[in-house]
Amino acid sequence: MDVQKSIINLDERLLESDTFYGKEYDNLTEATQELKDSIKKNTYFTGLCTKCDADGVLTVIVNGVTCLMERNEVSVPNDEDGLVHKGICQKKVGTYIKAKVIRIENETQENEETIYLSRRELIKEVRDYYDANLIEGTIVNGKVINIDETKGVFVDIGGDIIGIIPRNLLENLFVTNLSNHVSIGEKIKAIVFELKKNKAGNIVHLALDRKSLLPKFNKLAKNYKKGDTVLAKVKSIRENGIYCSLDKHLDIICDFDNQRYRTDQNVRVRINSVKYDKQRITGTILEKIL
């Protein structure tokens, strides 16, 4: 596909990809007061979601302070009944999210205050921006949130919009295990390969292509020459040879021998050929490295 020049670089606030809590406080009173004072400033904080109850209400810890986020403040409502889907709320447990304080309620019996948060405006800001700018061919930043060896790599590009990188669009080489090439929480760039919306204009399918943005074989292979002895890692054993990784984006295909190898085993390999026309490096395993 032709890569367009359009690049969307959402900042960390919109991607919610960091784990920064904010300031460190000597006591919860000081931390609580800053949260209460932030209502007029429209300040966003990073917090860890530790719970989603049966009604979709989140418990979020911000600077040590326990706060609540009601279901319809978690995201932009997307159910037919005008509610945020509970699945979106549930998937926030264990993740860091950005939110701002919207109100404080006093519990008269216990004389305690409950701080309520919202990220709804943040999500709407991202989605409005994508509605105006996101098209096939656009390059976006994202964070890997799930790896499914059958379906592909799931990437959050902000605004609770999740795209998928199919196996064949992840790398320029044969992929055995997706987790060998990306990891949960990793920030990556990808091209919007396919984009579908429903009648309401909401994105219902987003396929991404990372392969087209990776370094090409010619660039990666220039550091390797026939006769070199290099460190590699056994990746998979196939009919045409033993596939070993030279680095994250480059493989070497080695001859069979009378030894047994296991995946992820380090080996010392001699390079027999570097074929730019076939984009292939071949070699022979000299010995295992225990």
HELIX and SHEET records of a PDB file:
HELIX    1   1 GLU A   12  LEU A   15  1                                   4    
HELIX    2   2 LEU A   28  ASP A   37  1                                  10    
HELIX    3   3 SER A   38  LYS A   41  5                                   4    
HELIX    4   4 ARG A   71  VAL A   74  1                                   4    
HELIX    5   5 LYS A   86  GLN A   90  1                                   5    
HELIX    6   6 ARG A  120  ASN A  133  1                                  14    
HELIX    7   7 ARG A  167  LEU A  169  5                                   3    
HELIX    8   8 LEU A  178  ASN A  180  5                                   3    
HELIX    9   9 LYS A  211  LEU A  213  5                                   3    
HELIX   10  10 PHE A  217  ALA A  221  1                                   5    
SHEET    1   A 4 ILE A   7  ILE A   8  0                                        
SHEET    2   A 4 ILE A 139  ASP A 148  1                                        
SHEET    3   A 4 GLY A 152  ASP A 156 -1                                        
SHEET    4   A 4 ILE A 162  ILE A 165 -1                                        
SHEET    1   B 4 ILE A   7  ILE A   8  0                                        
SHEET    2   B 4 ILE A 139  ASP A 148  1                                        
SHEET    3   B 4 LYS A 187  LYS A 197 -1                                        
SHEET    4   B 4 ILE A 203  ASP A 209 -1                                        
SHEET    1   C 5 VAL A  65  MET A  69  0                                        
SHEET    2   C 5 LEU A  58  VAL A  62 -1                                        
SHEET    3   C 5 TYR A  44  CYS A  52 -1                                        
SHEET    4   C 5 TYR A  96  GLU A 107 -1                                        
SHEET    5   C 5 GLU A 112  SER A 118 -1                                        
SHEET    1   D 6 THR A 229  ARG A 238  0                                        
SHEET    2   D 6 GLY A 241  ASP A 247 -1                                        
SHEET    3   D 6 LEU A 250  CYS A 254 -1                                        
SHEET    4   D 6 ARG A 280  LYS A 288  1                                        
SHEET    5   D 6 ASN A 266  LYS A 275 -1                                        
SHEET    6   D 6 THR A 229  ARG A 238 -1                                        
END                                                                             
